[in-house]
Amino acid sequence: MKTIVAYYSRKGSNKYLAEKISKSLSCEIEEIKPRLDVFILFLMNIHLGIKPLKHNIQEYDRLILFGPIWMGKFIHHCIVSFISISVK
Ligand SMILES: Cc1cc2nc3c(=O)[nH]c(=O)nc-3n(C[C@H](O)[C@H](O)[C@H](O)COP(=O)(O)O)c2cc1C
């Protein structure tokens, strides 16, 4: 089974976990990066989506996704953008 780990991390916790998992599974890793990285705009829900991905996520059988919980929700706009362009 072809697996990829993808993550969004602002302060490094999710990056740390994603790297640990990808190393232990010996699988590819994709960092999800916002086009506009301005924290106050994030909080105001103003964003321009994410930067182009390095991997074609649809080529993988299994996706392991990491991202922070913000205001009680996992679904940060970077994760929403990532899912909308990579998961069909
Ligand atoms: C604006 C903001 C809102 C947050 N809201 C929550 C929350 O509702 N519940 C929670 O458990 N943690 C919350 N956190 C803490 C983050 O989930 C935690 O810092 C996260 O693991 C950071 O991940 P990162 O280091 O990969 O960016 C919040 C952090 C920020 C910056």
The ligand as an SDF file (V2000), in Angstrom:
LIG
                    3D

 31 33  0  0  0  0  0  0  0  0999 V2000
   -5.3390   30.5070   17.1190 C   0  0  0  0  0  0  0  0  0  0  0  0
   -5.1520   29.2080   17.8140 C   0  0  0  0  0  0  0  0  0  0  0  0
   -6.2540   28.5020   18.3040 C   0  0  0  0  0  0  0  0  0  0  0  0
   -6.0880   27.2840   18.9890 C   0  0  0  0  0  0  0  0  0  0  0  0
   -7.1810   26.6200   19.4280 N   0  0  0  0  0  0  0  0  0  0  0  0
   -7.0250   25.4120   20.0540 C   0  0  0  0  0  0  0  0  0  0  0  0
   -8.1660   24.6590   20.4880 C   0  0  0  0  0  0  0  0  0  0  0  0
   -9.3050   25.0720   20.3150 O   0  0  0  0  0  0  0  0  0  0  0  0
   -7.9610   23.4890   21.1080 N   0  0  0  0  0  0  0  0  0  0  0  0
   -6.6950   22.9890   21.3360 C   0  0  0  0  0  0  0  0  0  0  0  0
   -6.5720   21.9180   21.9300 O   0  0  0  0  0  0  0  0  0  0  0  0
   -5.6000   23.6710   20.9160 N   0  0  0  0  0  0  0  0  0  0  0  0
   -5.7290   24.8600   20.2940 C   0  0  0  0  0  0  0  0  0  0  0  0
   -4.6150   25.5630   19.8590 N   0  0  0  0  0  0  0  0  0  0  0  0
   -3.3030   24.9840   20.0840 C   0  0  0  0  0  0  0  0  0  0  0  0
   -2.8260   24.2730   18.8010 C   0  0  0  0  0  0  0  0  0  0  0  0
   -3.6810   23.2110   18.4380 O   0  0  0  0  0  0  0  0  0  0  0  0
   -1.4490   23.6910   19.0320 C   0  0  0  0  0  0  0  0  0  0  0  0
   -0.6270   24.7640   19.3660 O   0  0  0  0  0  0  0  0  0  0  0  0
   -0.9660   22.9890   17.7940 C   0  0  0  0  0  0  0  0  0  0  0  0
   -0.5250   21.7220   18.1360 O   0  0  0  0  0  0  0  0  0  0  0  0
    0.1480   23.7230   17.1240 C   0  0  0  0  0  0  0  0  0  0  0  0
    0.5740   22.9460   16.0140 O   0  0  0  0  0  0  0  0  0  0  0  0
    1.8680   23.3770   15.2010 P   0  0  0  0  0  0  0  0  0  0  0  0
    3.0090   23.4840   16.1820 O   0  0  0  0  0  0  0  0  0  0  0  0
    2.0890   22.2390   14.2440 O   0  0  0  0  0  0  0  0  0  0  0  0
    1.5660   24.6700   14.5040 O   0  0  0  0  0  0  0  0  0  0  0  0
   -4.7750   26.7570   19.1850 C   0  0  0  0  0  0  0  0  0  0  0  0
   -3.6630   27.4650   18.6820 C   0  0  0  0  0  0  0  0  0  0  0  0
   -3.8450   28.6680   18.0090 C   0  0  0  0  0  0  0  0  0  0  0  0
   -2.6390   29.4010   17.4770 C   0  0  0  0  0  0  0  0  0  0  0  0
  1  2  1  0
  2  3  1  0
  2 30  2  0
  3  4  2  0
  4  5  1  0
  4 28  1  0
  5  6  2  0
  6  7  1  0
  6 13  1  0
  7  8  2  0
  7  9  1  0
  9 10  1  0
 10 11  2  0
 10 12  1  0
 12 13  2  0
 13 14  1  0
 14 15  1  0
 14 28  1  0
 15 16  1  0
 16 17  1  0
 16 18  1  0
 18 19  1  0
 18 20  1  0
 20 21  1  0
 20 22  1  0
 22 23  1  0
 23 24  1  0
 24 25  2  0
 24 26  1  0
 24 27  1  0
 28 29  2  0
 29 30  1  0
 30 31  1  0
M  END
$$$$
